[in-house]
Amino acid sequence: MNARVSINAQQRGSSPSKETSLRPTPIRKPLQLVATQGQVQIHTSTFRGSFSVVLSEAIRSAGLGSQVLIAQFLRGGVNQGPNGAINLCGRLEWLRPAIETCLQEKILEEDLPLKRKYEEKAIKEIWEFCKSRLIEKKIDKIILDEIGIAISLGFIEENDLIFMINNRPSSTDIILTGPSIPPKVIEMADQITELRCN
């Protein structure tokens, strides 16, 4: 208490300086918001199984308010199609092709041409749905699961994927998963994560 009283007494008794210590404040430009820049991320492996990591990221992003679309091209069995998408967290849309089973990485000899055409039509419907969502500019993040295998099986054109990546809204993240990602697409990636089996 005595220390405070003596400091106050010293401040009152001291004479103000004749020189002012005020300096003009430099003029600064106002802060501007920077538009977010979307990334191209690839999660790949020699085996199928990179989806679980990406799914948790998608759920987290949707929970934080981003619009997220997950498209699983070779995972059937639930007969969804573009009109039967599942919505999670209010902002995550998840769809699979309207086919009865999951597709193999290689086309089996017993696959019938009619069945193949049906599968191809269902997968192309999902692909067209994804492209239309990007054109609408309402998606913050899009996950294309096993897109590389869909390309290697001939369901989707590699150049079509490259065109979509190059012409997406600049703030949209694209995540590609699975094995068989084409080398030209890998060159476009901002981040590549490779899962390895020990």
N, C-alpha and C positions, 0 to 999 in steps of 0.2 A: 504494500500500500504506500509506504514512504517513497519507494522508487518511482511510482507513478506520479505522485505529487511533485517530486523534484523535476521529472522530465517535463511535465506540463508547465512548471514555473520557468524552466529554461526556454521552452518554446515561446512563451508569452514575452519573456524579457528580451529575446533576441530580435535584432532589427532586421526587417526584410531586406533582401538583396536588391540593389538598385538595378542590376541587370536581370532581365527576364530570361528564364530558361525554356520558354516555350518556343518550339520550332514548328514551322509549317509541316503539316502531314502531307506526304507525297500522294498524288492522285493515282489511284489504282483502278484498273478496269474491274467492272463488276464480275462476280463469279458467274460462270455459265455452266449449265448442265451439259455433260458430255454424253452423247448417245452410246448405249452399250453396243459392243461389238460381239456378235455371235461367233462361236467356234465350231469347227468340224473336229469331232472326236471319234476315234476308232478304238473299240474294244475287241481284240481278236485273240484267237488261240487256234491250235491245231485240232482241237476238239470242240464240240458244242458245250457251252456252259458259261459264257461270259455275261449272260443276261441278268443274273441275280444282282450283280453289282450295279448295273445300270438301272434296274427296277427300283432299288432303294434310293438312288439319286433322283429318279423321276418323281417318286412319292414325296421326297423332301422338297423338291422344287414346286410341286403342286401345292403342298401344304404351306409354302411361303408366298403363294399367290400367282405363280406362273401358270400359263396355259400350256399343258403338255399333251402330246399325242404319242402313243406307243402303237406301232404296227408290227405285228409278228407275222411274217410272210409265209412261213412253212409250218406254223403251229395251228392245226385245225382241230377238229373233234368237238367243237362247241357250236358249229354252224352260225357264226356271227355275221360276217360280211359287214359292209359299210353301214347298213341300217341297224345293226344289232350291237353297236359298240357299248362297252361297259364304262360307266363313269364312276371314278373314285375321287375322293377329296373335293368334289365339286369342280375341279379344274383339270383332272387327268382323264383323258379319253383313251381307252384301250381296245384295240380291235384285232381280230384274226380273220382269215379268209373263211368263206362259207364252204368248207370241205369237211368230210367226215373223219379224217385221220390226220396225223402229222406226216409230213412228207420226208422221205429219205434224202440223204445227200446225193445219192446216185439214183438214176432212173433204173428201176428194175425191169428185166425183160418181160415179166408177166403183166406190167402196167399196160392196160388197154388204151388204144388211141382215143377212144371216147372219154375215158376217165381222165386222161392227160389233158384233153381240151377243156374239160370241166374244171380241173385244177388250175389250168392256165387262166381261164376266164375269171375265177374267183380271186386269184392273186393279182391280176391286172386291175380288178375293181378296187382292191385295197390300195394299190399303187396310185391309181387315178384319184382316189379319195385323199391320199397324202398330198399329192401335188395341188389339188384344189384348196386344201387347208392352208398351204403355204401361200398360194396366190391371194387368198382372203386376208393375209397378214394378221391372223388372229392367234397364231401359235408362237410361243416363246421358245419351246424346245420340242424337237421331234426325234423319236427313237425308231430306227429302222432295223429291226432284229432279223438277223440272218439274210440280209440283203445280198451279200456276196454269193451265197449259195443259190438264191433266187436268180441271180445274174448267170451263174455258171450252168444252171439248169435251163436257161433260155427263156425264163418267164418275164424278165425285165432286161431292157437294153442298158449296157454300161454307159453309153453316151447320154442316155436319158437321165441317169442318175447324176452324171457330171454336170449336165445342163441345169438340173434342179439345184444342185449345190451352188453353182455359180450365180444363179438367179434368185436365190432365196432372199427374203428381207435381211438386211445386214445385221439386225439384232438377234436373229434366230439361231439357236444352237442346233446342230445336227449331230446325232450320235449313231454311228453304224456299229453293229455287233456281229459276231460270228466269224467263222473261218472263211477263207476264199475271197477276201476283199481284193478287188483288182488293183494292180500296182499303180495305175494312173490315179485312182481314188486315194490310195495311201499317200501319194505325193501331195495331195491337197489338204491333208490333215494338219491341224494345229497341235494335236496331242494324240499319241498312239499308246495304248496300254495293251501289252501282250501277256496273256495268262499262260503259264507253263506248268506242265505236270512233272513232278520230280519222282 
